[in-house]
Amino acid sequence: YNGKAFGAASANMKVADPVVISAALPRFLSPKDTVEMSVNLTNTSSGILDCDLSFQINGPIKLIGTENQQISLQANSEKLLNFKLVVAPEIGEAKVSVLLNAGGKKYSEETDITVRPASPLQKINGSGSITAGTTKQIDMDLTRFMKQSIDNKLLVGNSPMMQFANNLEYLIQYPYGC
């Protein structure tokens, strides 16, 4: 401004790397899932880019197919690629990294994913009695559960009230108090 006179100017500006990587993955996965990951590569430069695409995957996830590819990106264009991922029959944290080497520069995008059970927490309990001096086999059939999620407890006592221990634990952990 100058006294009573003023002016303004504007110009469009592109704020982006020469190559933008956008990988589409779910927020979480379950053991034994198979999922398709879409990777969108955008060339924001005015020249053709020859790229080396690779993946680095940590955790219970595996890429099906080729991990390294050569890709040509046309100037000011996008390319959509699809890849298949499979999850091992285990739980834990995973990280999927998409790595791109284009024009002597390295670009990457990382996605952290939790692999968690498809079903909610399950509790199985039972009770019984045994006569002194005898033996009893206890079958805890844990084969239907995942190894990483198993937690078991055996309570033994000489009071007949032991059969109510599980119910007492439930009441103590009940969220509204009893």
N, C-alpha and C positions, 0 to 999 in steps of 0.2 A: 504494500500500500504506500501511497505517497500523498499526504494531505487528504483530499476528498476522493482521490482516485485509487482504485484497487483492481487487481486482476488475479486470475487463477489459471493453472495449467495442470493437465494430468496425462499420464501415459500408462498403457498396460505393460506389466512386467511379469514374465514367467519365472516362478521360483520353484525350480525342480532340478534334480540331478539329471544328467543326460539319459540315464536309464532308471525307471521306477519299477520296482518289483512289488507285486501285490498277490500274496498267496491266500486262498480262501480255505480255511479249516474250521471244523467245529470247535466249540469251547472245551469239550471233553469227549473222550472216547471210552468204550467199554472193552474188556477183554474179548478177543476173537472178532472184533468189528473189522469190516472192510469198508474203506471210505475213498471217495475220489477227491483229490486235491486239485483245484484249479489254480494255475499260476498265470497271472496277467503281466506281461512285460511291455512297458511303454518306452519307446524311443522318443525323447523330446528334442533331440538334436536334428539338424538339417542334413545329416549324412547317414548313409547306410552303416550299421554296426554289425560286425561279425562277433558273436558272443560264445563263450564256453559256459554252459549251465551245469551246475552240479548240486548235490544235496549232502548235508551232514545231518544224520538223524541219531539222537541219543535216546535211550529208554526202550520200552517194549513195543516200538513201532518199526516196521520194515517197509521199504519202498519195493514195489513189484516192478521189475523192468530195469531199464538202463539208468544208471545214476549220473552219467556224464553225457551231455549232448552238445553239438555245435548248432547254433541257431543264427540266422541272419535276420536282423530287424531293419525294416525299411524306414526311411526318414519320416519323422512325425507320425508314427503309426503304433498300433498295439498288436500284440500276438498273444492269443490265449492257448495255453497248453494244459492238458489234463494228465494226472498221474494217479496211480492206485497205491494206497497204503493199506497194510494189514497189521492188526494188533495181535501181539502174542497173548497167550492165555495167562496173563499176570497183570497186576496192578502196579501203579507207580507214576512218577513224573516223566515226561518226555519233552524233547525239544526238536523241532523240525527247522532246519536252516536251509534257505534257498540261496545259493551262491552264484554270482554271475561275474565273469571276467569279460569286459568289453572295452576295446580301445585302450588297453593297458591299464585300466582302472578296475577296481574290485567293488562290487555292490553286493549287499546281502539283506535278507530279511529273516528274522527269527520269530518263531511262534512256540510258546510254552503251552503244553497240553497235559491235562491230568487224565490218566487212565484209571477209571474207577469202576467198581462193580455195577452191573446193570440193575441189580435189585437192591432194595434197602437192607439194613441190618436184620439178620435172622438169629433168633435165639431158640435153642432146643434144650429142654431140661427134662429131668426124670428123677424119680426117687425110688427108694426101695429099702429093704432091710436084709440083714444077714445074721445068721445065728453064730454066736461065738465059736471059734474053733473050726469053722468051715470056710470054704473059698467060694468066690462068686466072680464070674466073668462079666465085665462091663463092656458092652459094644457101643462105641461112640461114633460109628459110621461117619467119618469125616471126608469120605471120598467125594461127596457132592459139593464140597466147599473148596475154595481156592486156598492154597497153602499159605499165602501171605496174609490172609484174613482170619485164620483160625486162632481162637483163644479159648481154652477150655479150663474148667475148674472142677475139682472133685472134693467135696466136703464129706468128712467122715467124723462121726461123733457117737457118743453112747446115749444121747438124749433123743427121745422120740420127736422132739421139737425140730430136729435137723431137717425134717421133711418140709418145713415151712421156710427154710433159709432163702430159697429163691423168691418166694412171695414177699418176704421182708425186704430183700434187696430191691425188688421192683417198687415197693412203696417208698423206700428211701430215695430212689432216683426219680420218682414221679415228679414231673416239672411243677406241679402246683402244690406240693406238700401234702402230707397226710398225717 
